[in-house]
Amino acid sequence: MKLEFTVNGKNVSLEVPPDRRLLDILREDLGLTGTKEGCGEGECGACTVLLDRRAVHSCLTVAAQLPGREVVTIEGLSDCGEMSDLQRAFVEETAIQCGYCTTGMVMSARALLYENPNPTEEEIRIALAGNICRCSGYTQIIRAVKRAAAEERGEAERD
Amino acid sequence: MKIVGSSRPIHDAKAKVTGSVRYAGDFDLPGMLYAAVIFSQIPHGYVTKVNVDRAMEVGGVVEILHCFNTTDRPYNRFRTMKGQKTLEQDRIFQRHVRYVGDRVGCVLAETPQAAREAAALVEVTYDPLPFATTVSEVLEGKIDCIHSEGAVFGEVELAFGKEPEMRPDTVETVTETFLPRLTHMTMETHCCVASWDRAMEQLTVWSPNQSVYGIRTVLAELFDLPYEKVRVVKTTMGGSFGAKQEWVLEPVTAAAALRTGRPVKLVYNRAECMVSTISRGPIHAKFVTKITPQGKIQSMGADVILDSGAYVGNACDYIQALASKFFRCYSYPFAHYTGRAVCTNTPMSGAYRGWSAPEMYTMMEHNLNMAARRLHMDPLELRLRNVALPGEVDRKTGLSLGEIRIRECLLLGREKFFWEKRKKENRAFNAGQTRFRRGIAVGCAGHVNGYYPRFPDYAGVSMRVNESSGIQVLATLHDHGCGTVTAMKMIVSEVLDLPLEKIQISEGDTAVTPHDVGCFASRSTYVIGRALFDCSEKLRDELLEACGRWQNTDSSELWVKDGEIRFSDGRAVSYGDVALWMLREEQKELWVNHQSQSQSNPGVTGAHFAGVEVDTCTGMVKLLDYLAVHDIGQAINREMCVAQIQGAVAMGSGAALSEHMDTNPKNGKTTATMKDYHVRNTPDFLNVRVELIEDGGTQGPFGAKSIGEACYVPVAAAVAGAVNDALDSDLSSFPLTPDAIVDLMIKREQHEA
């Protein structure tokens, strides 16, 4: 099929089989390797991207679902190498270890903050429930999301 | 201190959070082929034929390697040094397959999709043999033919210390523990890229691994290559926990590159990673303690059977390693140990975070909890009466435990966890209703800081100063993703009083960095960190002396501060200026080498406190509170230590409550999906509290001790102990799943009826 959609704000046109996974389109066809495959079955969240501003597993999303829609990957969050507030919060709160879950985790957090700019800790935990981190106990990740939310609201995080 | 003890992000945090960092699976080399492995579909038998006709018809398929057209030279995936005594049973592809998931061959194609499609079309014909998925079947003699040496390996009987004469009132407690197969579940699956430059006769292998030199020794001898013609480069690692300590994909990928002369990439999917790499082998153990009525341990004993899976791998060493953990936390006169490893037609066992210590302390701590009940003694008090004190000796090694602080961990934890108050509150809570049960427990553990004295342990590093005052360090690091590189930078930064950003440290690359056995055995900070500390001091002295020669000043009147060399008259010059002067005037680079040998291995311990609530109707266990107290000597990168400890609690509570891989006894297939292997996610988990005891006193850099493995050791014991306290039970068949708990409740009801 001919697939036309936008990736990180740019129009993309590709000839792909309709069942080609979004994950493979991003990584292999477009060279956007920031999106990772951890399980291929929607269990780990490493492949999370935004589809029309909502978090989806790119391993469970196929080309046929994409025409005319807007995909944002981790590469689309930073501006010319400058990290977004959310990304900076992950770095500065030491919320990154091996990093393999990080990009998916950030995208899930991004979707949450679009929908709910002032989430409670419980709401953050639920929003990130589909993203597995095997290195940490999630404490620094949750702190980073709280901090980014506060910064985006123009407040200092008081936790 | 300016920087040691502060909190810094991992060195490549920005690259990771923006998605620009390249893991091996992200590599894209010109002309690269993609590999997909053909796995045995039967648990035991001989491959009689491999028919590749249909597979070769798939568009883009270039070559198919298999057990009849590839070297069948045996090797051991766990070897890290030439001459190491290991049993060589691994082969790149097996004609005698021993489990569902054993490698038979691999397809090389122009796309990953073509490689996988073709791999599924390769027709393998087998001559099946009887198979056994349990140790008991093997011990009945069902598969004595699994290896030419039989099915039982590494039988060992050891005794340490002198058994005291037991008084008649000594309390003997016998417990049994079963630990299931675990997978590491690193978020990055196993992957490897290899290339063979025919003109230069140079093999290059890139993989996330824990020992570039270990891989080199195996590949060089497997393919008859001189060591200098094998370059192994460690890539950014998306987690290991021991999973990437053994060489699983590297021999396959190297064989494929050598055959085709093109770069080859092999990436395992999750199912392949779970079944066909390595796992923590199941253990069945009997544990015995003899304790006086006053609560003094007189002896401990363990009888252990390790299910090593289809091949021995590291199992002969692993079964011995269990015995190394008897005296890392408690002091008592005598221990007796018997063990053996048994091969079954199941996935291979291998390295796993803690390398036998978590298994040992899970069974030991469960036994002590049961003993405390029989002694009518508070379990924390029982531990306080037996923990090793500073300067006491590890009876296994004869070496001092140095500045061990397990007693302090227990006392601090008792206070911060509100141990006595919680006991009372839980009693009141449990008396007030019948459905929910609350309990608490403490789990203690001890671990190591490197190999010494079991094996020689050493590290070599070199450091150079460049013209812009940067320090370029060569050290063979293998950052697992836990911040080793940053911690090492912090050590150098502290000694040289230089900003962290000015220090560049390499990771393992056999063409560039010094020989090193690898980053495991909790040796990175203690052993390599110490070498870096000493080398930094040497470099500082060299800088001062060179500056003295340049400025005709006595170097003893110079000192370093804020990245500069200061003079008593107020002047200052940069490190780069001194380096440049040396280059120009002395025609020498400011370059220092240092090698050191480890001479100590102090006790490194932790006491973990868990509080749980068990729903006796559903069997669900909720963690209410968790406090980890660690005897760390000195935290180098504080928040990264805390994050690692919290991560260990997530991983260990999974081992206690939900994680297990099972092999179906009817068809030999093993759990191969995350849907059936439950690790902790955010709603399952809580904010783990961490307390660090930091009073240094060790030969580690700034008095540091290890942490990454030590913090995993006591977790399952603490969580299971709290469940058993809540239910007044003696559950010790892991994991303590809701099903197991509900079964217990039903049995109790039936018994009462």
Chai-1 contact restraints between the chains, C-beta under 6 A:
chainA,res_idxA,chainB,res_idxB,connection_type,confidence,min_distance_angstrom,max_distance_angstrom,comment,restraint_id
A,T33,B,D26,contact,1.0,0.0,6.0,A-B,restraint_1
A,G34,B,G19,contact,1.0,0.0,6.0,A-B,restraint_2
A,G38,B,M187,contact,1.0,0.0,6.0,A-B,restraint_3
A,C39,B,R270,contact,1.0,0.0,6.0,A-B,restraint_4
A,C39,B,M674,contact,1.0,0.0,6.0,A-B,restraint_5
A,G40,B,N269,contact,1.0,0.0,6.0,A-B,restraint_6
A,E43,B,M674,contact,1.0,0.0,6.0,A-B,restraint_7
A,E43,B,K675,contact,1.0,0.0,6.0,A-B,restraint_8
A,A46,B,M187,contact,1.0,0.0,6.0,A-B,restraint_9
A,I74,B,G19,contact,1.0,0.0,6.0,A-B,restraint_10
A,E75,B,G19,contact,1.0,0.0,6.0,A-B,restraint_11
A,S78,B,T18,contact,1.0,0.0,6.0,A-B,restraint_12
A,Q87,B,V17,contact,1.0,0.0,6.0,A-B,restraint_13
A,F90,B,V17,contact,1.0,0.0,6.0,A-B,restraint_14
A,V91,B,P9,contact,1.0,0.0,6.0,A-B,restraint_15
A,V91,B,A13,contact,1.0,0.0,6.0,A-B,restraint_16
A,V91,B,K14,contact,1.0,0.0,6.0,A-B,restraint_17
A,V91,B,V17,contact,1.0,0.0,6.0,A-B,restraint_18
A,T94,B,S7,contact,1.0,0.0,6.0,A-B,restraint_19
A,T94,B,P9,contact,1.0,0.0,6.0,A-B,restraint_20
A,T94,B,E639,contact,1.0,0.0,6.0,A-B,restraint_21
A,T94,B,M640,contact,1.0,0.0,6.0,A-B,restraint_22
A,I96,B,I10,contact,1.0,0.0,6.0,A-B,restraint_23
A,I96,B,A13,contact,1.0,0.0,6.0,A-B,restraint_24
A,I96,B,K16,contact,1.0,0.0,6.0,A-B,restraint_25
A,Q97,B,G481,contact,1.0,0.0,6.0,A-B,restraint_26
A,Q97,B,C482,contact,1.0,0.0,6.0,A-B,restraint_27
A,C98,B,G238,contact,1.0,0.0,6.0,A-B,restraint_28
A,C98,B,G239,contact,1.0,0.0,6.0,A-B,restraint_29
A,C98,B,G481,contact,1.0,0.0,6.0,A-B,restraint_30
A,G99,B,K16,contact,1.0,0.0,6.0,A-B,restraint_31
A,Y100,B,M187,contact,1.0,0.0,6.0,A-B,restraint_32
A,Y100,B,E188,contact,1.0,0.0,6.0,A-B,restraint_33
A,Y100,B,G238,contact,1.0,0.0,6.0,A-B,restraint_34
A,C101,B,M187,contact,1.0,0.0,6.0,A-B,restraint_35
A,T102,B,K16,contact,1.0,0.0,6.0,A-B,restraint_36
A,T102,B,V17,contact,1.0,0.0,6.0,A-B,restraint_37
A,T103,B,G19,contact,1.0,0.0,6.0,A-B,restraint_38
A,R125,B,T682,contact,1.0,0.0,6.0,A-B,restraint_39
A,R125,B,P683,contact,1.0,0.0,6.0,A-B,restraint_40
A,L128,B,T682,contact,1.0,0.0,6.0,A-B,restraint_41
A,A129,B,N681,contact,1.0,0.0,6.0,A-B,restraint_42
A,A129,B,T682,contact,1.0,0.0,6.0,A-B,restraint_43
A,A129,B,P683,contact,1.0,0.0,6.0,A-B,restraint_44
A,I132,B,V679,contact,1.0,0.0,6.0,A-B,restraint_45
A,I132,B,N681,contact,1.0,0.0,6.0,A-B,restraint_46
A,R134,B,M185,contact,1.0,0.0,6.0,A-B,restraint_47
A,R134,B,M187,contact,1.0,0.0,6.0,A-B,restraint_48
A,R134,B,G239,contact,1.0,0.0,6.0,A-B,restraint_49
A,C135,B,G239,contact,1.0,0.0,6.0,A-B,restraint_50
A,C135,B,G481,contact,1.0,0.0,6.0,A-B,restraint_51
A,C135,B,G647,contact,1.0,0.0,6.0,A-B,restraint_52
A,S136,B,A643,contact,1.0,0.0,6.0,A-B,restraint_53
A,S136,B,Q646,contact,1.0,0.0,6.0,A-B,restraint_54
A,S136,B,G647,contact,1.0,0.0,6.0,A-B,restraint_55
A,G137,B,Q646,contact,1.0,0.0,6.0,A-B,restraint_56
A,G137,B,G647,contact,1.0,0.0,6.0,A-B,restraint_57
A,G137,B,V649,contact,1.0,0.0,6.0,A-B,restraint_58
A,G137,B,A650,contact,1.0,0.0,6.0,A-B,restraint_59
A,G137,B,V688,contact,1.0,0.0,6.0,A-B,restraint_60
A,Y138,B,T682,contact,1.0,0.0,6.0,A-B,restraint_61
A,Y138,B,F685,contact,1.0,0.0,6.0,A-B,restraint_62
A,T139,B,Q646,contact,1.0,0.0,6.0,A-B,restraint_63
A,T139,B,N687,contact,1.0,0.0,6.0,A-B,restraint_64
A,Q140,B,A643,contact,1.0,0.0,6.0,A-B,restraint_65
